[in-house]
Amino acid sequence: MQQNTVYVGLGGGSVLQLANREHPQTMSYILETPDGKTIVIDGGWYGEHYQGLEAQDTYALLSERGKRVDLWLITHAHKDHFGCLQYLLKNVQPFDIDIGDLRFDFPPMEWLQTVENGGSFADVTNFLQRVEHAALPVTPLRQGDVISCGGVTIEVLSDARNYAKYPSINDTTCALRVHFPKRDVLFLGDLGPEASLDLLNTCPHDKLRCDIVQMAHHGQGGATREFYEAVQPKVCLYTAPDWLWDNDAGDGFNTGPWQTVVTRGWMEELGVQVSCPHAYGDYLLK
């Protein structure tokens, strides 16, 4: 997989955006802190009909770092975000990754059975069972938390506690702002339109303003234009494979049902300088 390096002036440490290795969309970031600690955000996809290539590559990268993850954060309860850890817990036996701190905030299982036709219920159940079997302690992510790890701090801007008011799991995303020594990175997971407006209305705008942003819901059907106008990004990270990046359902550019090209147009109008999609490979930000 091609790796692109973008120098954004983090002031120490790096952010690796791993592109999808298989067809489905996914989200996986490996952060190296200025003090050499390892942070994983989400980790990526795992599906029974695929080979788990994202997880295998993540495992290889973590093996190079001594199989130690100091902090593993999962933004929300969708398999293309927690699936990597689910795959590793199932297929790496004995499980040999040392996870110092695992954090996520999923809505109650009863609610998950009622939304999105219950499509995530079985996946989440299996994942939670594997986490429990591995005896991995979990700390809930809570809005307002500030987590320190190896020279960076992570501020939790939203959590899943308002799940009942939302129509989808995406809106229960835990949005994260990661403070490097000289730059911040805003991770939006799959934040949906309703939750993005709530965050816009409740979060001080100086906490939303950020030069580097991971675009919500793979760059389409996520946060609103109004939200991005408050963020004013200069570098956009798109967890969008080629078919999604080009809105191509098989008949060519912008012939599919997704809104990626619309979002790209918004960002051009807002003066974004660099876009980093999965379509062009991995991206390493330094």
LINVENTA-V683458 format. One line per field, one symbol per residue. phi: phi as a letter, one per 30 degrees, with the letter a starting at -180 (. if undefined). burial: + if it has 9 or more other C-alpha atoms within 8 Angstrom, else -. A space follows every 50 residues. Layout:
BEGIN
phi = ???
burial = ???
END
This chain:
BEGIN
phi = .dcccbccidikiabccdddcbdddababcccdecidcbccijjdbbdcb cideddddddddddcihccdbbcbdacbddccdededdddccbddbcdcd acbabcdddddddcchhidcddddedddddddddhddccddbejdbccah jbbccdcabcdceddcdbdedcecdbcccdebbcbccchceceddddddd dccedddddadcbdddhijaicdddedddddhdcbcccdbdeddechcck cjehcccdcedddededdddidcbcbceecjdbccb
burial = ---------+++++++++++----++++++++++--+++++++++++--- -++++--++--++---+++++++++++++++++++++++---------+- +++++-+---+++-++-+-++--++++--+++---+----+++-+---++ ++++++++++--+--+--+++++++++++++-+++++++++++++++-++ --+-+--+++++++++++++++++--++-++++++++++++++++++++- ----++-++++-++-++--+-+--+++++-++++++
END
